[in-house]
Amino acid sequence: MEQEIKFCQSCGMPLNEEVLGTEADGSKSEEYCIYCYKDGAFTGDFTMEEMVDFCSHFVEEYNKNTGNNLNREEYKEVLREFYPSLKRWQFSTDQVPHATSPLKAQLINEINALHIHNMPRIENLFVLQGSFVNLEYNVNGNTVKLLDDNASYWGTQVEKQGTPGRCFGIACDEHHILVSEYGQDGVDAELVLFKRR
């Protein structure tokens, strides 16, 4: 008998043991993924349409897993039809467990205090898988990766002001803050800052 596939009740990604979110007591959530739900709260205060826009960036992953060949706008339509069936989008606003992690707020303050040239002010961070943000950098002639593929990080990506096609990527946890700059899909990654907190 085929096992039923469970989907995150916030973003719709298939759930397995490795990507389950966590409740406030540290136990695994059976309904949400770690990217959407950590320590008993959602990691981002999204509207459904904002979640559609955010998740539409992963259209290539969707196409690879389904054999489809959708563009980003077509994938948004798929998500708009699917999301109303998910538990998160059936909550009224006052029932949503809000993303109020003290660490997240502290990290946002610390990142903005760095005053990195041409980096816009950071307003929000999201939980990202290490393997998704662990880019390779050339340091003293050696190619290195600085993050753990199997860990999760608070992070985001923002466009570099005044430089079309270049982005800043941020990944941090309770121990370190990493800021990098790169082109589309992480090409030509340069390490801007890696510091211990």
N, C-alpha and C positions, 0 to 999 in steps of 0.2 A: 504494500500500500504506500502510495506517495505521501510524503510528509507535507502538511499544509505550510505554505510560505507565509510568514508574518511580515507585515510592513510597519515601519515607523509611523505612528499615528500623528506625526507632525509634518515630515518631509516626504514620506512614502518610500524610503529606501528599504530594501529587504533586510530583515533583522537576522543576525546570528549572534552567537555568544560573545564574539570579539567586539561587536559594535553596540552592545546594549548600554543605555544610559544608566544613571545611578539615582537612587532615592536619597533623601536627606540622611538616612541612617547608613548609607554606603551600600545597601543591597542593590541588586540589578533590577532595572525597570523591565517589565515584560512588554511595554507598549511603545517606548521611545528609544531612539538611537543616542549615542554619546554626543553627537554633533548638535542635537536639538535639546538634550535634557541632561543636566548634570546637577548632582546634589539636591534633587527634589524640585528644581526650577528649570524653566526653559532658558536656554543660553542666549537667545536673542528675542527682543520684543518686536516681532514681525506682525504685520497684517498678513492675511492670506495672499494678497497680491504681491507683497514684498517677498514672501517665501517663494512664490511662483517665479519671480524675477531672479532671486538668488539661485534657486535650484536649476533654472534653465541654463546656467553656465555649464552644467554637467550633461548636456545633450549628447556629447560624443560617447560618454559612458553608457547612457541609455541606449543609444543606437547599437553599440557593441554587444550589449546584453540581450537585446530584443531582435536584432537583425533588421531594424528599421533604418531609414535614412532621413530623419527629420532635421529641419533647420531649427534654430533657436525659437523662432516665433511659432512654428508648428508644435514644438514641444511644450511651449507655454500653454497652448490650447489644451493639450492632453492633461497637463497638470491642473488647469482650471476646472476641468471636468471631474478629475479624480479627487482633488483635495476636499470638497465638501463632504465626502464620505468618511474622512478621517476625524478621529475624536477631537484633536486640538481645535479644529475649525468649527466644531459644534458647541464649544464653550461660549458663554457670554463673556464680555470683556472683564467683568469683575470676578470671574471664576478662574481665570488663567493664572497658573503659578508663574509669577514674573521672575525674570532673570535679574536677580539682585545680589549676585555673588560679591562679597566684599573684596575678594582678590581681583576680580575683573575690574571693579571701579579703581582700585589702587594701581593696577597695571596701566589703565588708560591714563591716569594722572602722571605716572612715571614716564610713559612714552611721550606724552605731549610736553613734558618738562625737558626733554632732550633737544627740542627746537632744531630738528634736522632740516637742513636747507631744502626748500621746495616740497616738503612733505606736508600735506594738509592736516589740520587738526583731526585726531582720531576721536570718533564719537561712540564707537561700539566695537566689541570683539566677539568672536564666535569660536566655538570649539572645533578644531581642525585636527585631523589625523596626521601624525608625524610623517608617514610615508607620502602624504599629499604635499607637504611643505618643506620636506628635507632635501633642499637643492644642493648641488655640488658647487664648491667655490675653489678658486685657485689661490692658495695661501703659501707664500714663499716657494713657489714653483711646484707645490704639491696639490693634488686634487683631494679636497676633504669634504665630508658631510659633518655637520655639527649637532644635528638633532637625532632623536631615536625614532625610527620608523614605526615602532609599536606603541609609542606614547601618544597622548593627546595634548594639544597646546591651545591656549587662547591666542587667536590671531585674526588677521584681516589682510586685505589687499586694497591699496588706494592708488589712484593715478598720480604720477609725479607731475607737479604743477609746472607748466611751461615746456614739457617734454612729451609730446604725443607718442603713444606706443610704449612708454616706459612706466613701470609701476614700482611701488614700494610694497614689500611683503613683510609682515610682522608676525613673529611667533614667540610666545613667551610662556613661562610657567612660574612656579614659586621660586625658582632658582636663577633663571636667566632671562634676558631680553635679547632677541635677535631681530635686526632690521637688515633687509637686503633690497637690492634694486635689480630689476630684470625686464626683459622684453616679453612679448606675448608668449604664453605657455611656459614661462620660466627660463627662456633662453638668455644667454649672456649674463648669467647671474653674477652680481658683485656683492660682496659683503660690505655693508655700510657700518654696522655696529654689532658687536656681540659682547655683552657685559653681564657680570654677575650682579644679582640684586642684593 
